[in-house]
Amino acid sequence: MNAHERAAVLSAGDELTLGQALDTNSRWISDQLLSRGIITVEHITVPDDLAAIGQTLTRLMNAVPLVICTGGLGPTQDDLTRQALAEALAEPLLEDEQAVQQIEAFFAARGRPMPSINRIQALRPRSAGVLPNPLGTAPGLHARAGRCDIFCLPGPPREMQPMFATSVLPRLRLPSGRALATRTLHAQGLSESEIAMRLGELMGRAGRVLVGTTASGAIVSCRLRCQGSAEELAGREPQQLVDDAAAEVQRRLDPYIFAEGEQSLPAAVRELLIQRSHTLAVVESCTGGMLGSMLTEVPGSSAAFVGGWITYSNQSKQRDAGVPAAIFATGGPGAVSRQCAQAMALGGLQRASAHQCLAITGIAGPEGGTSDKPVGTVWIALASQGPQQPTVQARRFLFVPDRANIRDWACKTALGMLRLSLLGRADLPLLAEQP
Amino acid sequence: MNAHERAAVLSAGDELTLGQALDTNSRWISDQLLSRGIITVEHITVPDDLAAIGQTLTRLMNAVPLVICTGGLGPTQDDLTRQALAEALAEPLLEDEQAVQQIEAFFAARGRPMPSINRIQALRPRSAGVLPNPLGTAPGLHARAGRCDIFCLPGPPREMQPMFATSVLPRLRLPSGRALATRTLHAQGLSESEIAMRLGELMGRAGRVLVGTTASGAIVSCRLRCQGSAEELAGREPQQLVDDAAAEVQRRLDPYIFAEGEQSLPAAVRELLIQRSHTLAVVESCTGGMLGSMLTEVPGSSAAFVGGWITYSNQSKQRDAGVPAAIFATGGPGAVSRQCAQAMALGGLQRASAHQCLAITGIAGPEGGTSDKPVGTVWIALASQGPQQPTVQARRFLFVPDRANIRDWACKTALGMLRLSLLGRADLPLLAEQP
């Protein structure tokens, strides 16, 4: 059997072609394939149109050995992928008994009968196999046409991603003879330009290991990739070449690399806290719970995170975090100040009896900015239990003034600040910090 | 001249097809076109490969009257859009004197001479026009092939978007006599299947107004679109037809439609609270601050949201929300129970002196499930100030067991529950509710 050296990704949906929703599946799938040595050569998005999906499937089947299609498997009349695949294969649609049972089981587990409309989701082209979907009602499909494997998966990423892992990955025929190694390191606290300058010649296009950076909000990821035949690599192992380059990247960006691969910043912080048997509380104003939400995204977060306060009003800052009323009085420093952030962090530390407490207070906008404190101004404080008495540090930041951006940067920068402190490097600056 | 009724969007870049970067240009461009009545029928992304770009351009030129291409206009060897366009047009590349001057001026304004490598960016196919780029070194291109207009723009959104506005928009020939109207209504609390059954024949593909649904987590959006010539619409206005259909959708899904267009569920809830001069507090366990974070995404949320407590530990549920210790004692109902959720909501209501208080407690997993209380079990309680004393209601839900999914659904379902209560419809069921 031919290997899956090249792939194409097809997405179906009016909401995508019309620009009403953003397709993130194609990027995710291509990234998954790349890390296994499979090169995606096309992404294509077509409307909920039988002819468009069918003709595109036919064209791709004849062009590449692997086609992955997402969307159009729902139960409604604008879900046409099943039918388009049947037409491209020139086969009738049959009802799959096992798929009916899976869909019925999905509803039964939720104490509801299967609506009759969902029965259509159990249809498959005659020669196609059905891929189970544990998290939704749309089973996937796997068909073979000539030398091409076609996988159809549902559009919602939460259903598609686990199905890709359990049903597509095991069926891939990985290219051999052309080895590949990749690593991705994540940094917080440095800008992409600063990182590019520190990495310098490592980012040249001529090296055996390609090093690229991608900034996503407050986090910059460094992607390393080595691929080639034995001759091209002069007999060296791609994994070793990538590992050597990763060590050098790590050294030049130390200590700002917080994690690798799929590990998130909150997960990295949780690990550092657990290593030290420390607990963490939060007191949030402008982020309104977002920092707590990020920390509790991580399974098992309760081992280090004890909870906190959303002190969105000045009244709750006083009542719940013990911030002195004088801070808010006329002539006082106000809610967005070093004093307020420090009082919030110390109050939270004490009331939660935690080892560490992060506090955030700032101006997320779009209203509320002044010339002294423009929108984007955020104070972040970290209170820590000391041998005798608690210590507290506070830093002021100015983030690019967009409400969602400010809140996201504030939370990630707070985690970065705690991380540097736990590593004994609280002296180092963080991106967007103000003197 | 023919109108630009339909369009295709082409993106060029290895980093896109390989999944190392996410293409957001195609969605943005299609959305811009749709709002002017132009329907995008395809997005396609190809690598930095001369043949792939050239063949795709040729195919699209013959299929649609408008092609917009982004990327591949940089100065390096992997920027091949200029050359591919020249090959598709079967024309030589010439140096454009004005473009050379623009690029030189770009560098002069930054106090640097133009590097020789950038001279290549002044090349254009013989019959093509050059589009100025005030924010970068890559000019755009505009060519005409048969009945098709092709625009090539640089890939970085901050350069592409202003060029689209100044150079592409004025050159579009908007479809006249073929009017377009769209609306999008968002529902929470019903499944996509239930909605499809209620909408029934409205979702047929033959109607004058196309009605499609898209589920994104706990929210289902109903997209309505009407387009056609005066004859096709029998002289009726598309906007009127869409408005009539929207009213019927609203009627059949009443009262689950919470908002329209860009308005979010937290924004809709905020509006209802403000209309009633009500304030809201939250007490969150398994969602860890996510509900507060959603509520404070909305600018001006402090007009209704006063803050709350992240009671992630049993200790903080007692200390901060006043949950009786007996709830957690051996033989007691435990943290994930009607009693605990109600105590959290009542405690928060009282301590925050708010009109409404939402409390969430559940098992987000992946660990911690039991046969009685499997992962995905969530209790949501709503306490409300009454004329004499507070009232409290609690409902149990079972969400699809994936940590991120459970937390997202819990928050949105809590908002849906508050919404129904504010509308006096607390008797109605919500999706995933358990008896």
Interface residues (C-beta under 8 A of the other chain):
Chain A: G13 D14 E15 L16 T17 L18 G19 Q20 A21 L22 D23 T24 S26 R27 W28 I29 S30 D31 Q32 L33 L34 I39 T40 V41 E42 H43 I44 T45 V46 P47 D48 A52 G74 P75 T76 Q77 D78 R110 G111 P115 I117 N118 L135 G136 T137 P156 R158 P162 G212 T214 R223 V282 E284 C286 T287 G288 G289 M290 L291 G292 S293 L295 T296 E297 P299 G300 S301 S302 F305 V306 G307 G308 W309 I310 T311 Y312 S313 Q315 S316 R319 D320 R351 A352 A364 G365 P366 E367 R403 A404 R407
Chain B: E15 L16 T17 L18 G19 Q20 A21 L22 D23 T24 S26 R27 W28 I29 S30 D31 Q32 L33 L34 I39 T40 V41 E42 H43 I44 T45 V46 P47 D49 A52 T184 E192 S193 E194 A196 M197 M203 G204 R205 L210 G212 T213 T214 A215 S216 G217 S221 R223 R225 V282 E284 C286 T287 G288 G289 M290 L291 G292 S293 L295 T296 E297 P299 G300 S301 S302 F305 V306 G307 G308 W309 I310 T311 Y312 S313 Q315 S316 R319 D320 R351 A352 A364 G365 P366 E367 L398 V400 D402 R403 A404 N405 R407 A432 Q434 P435
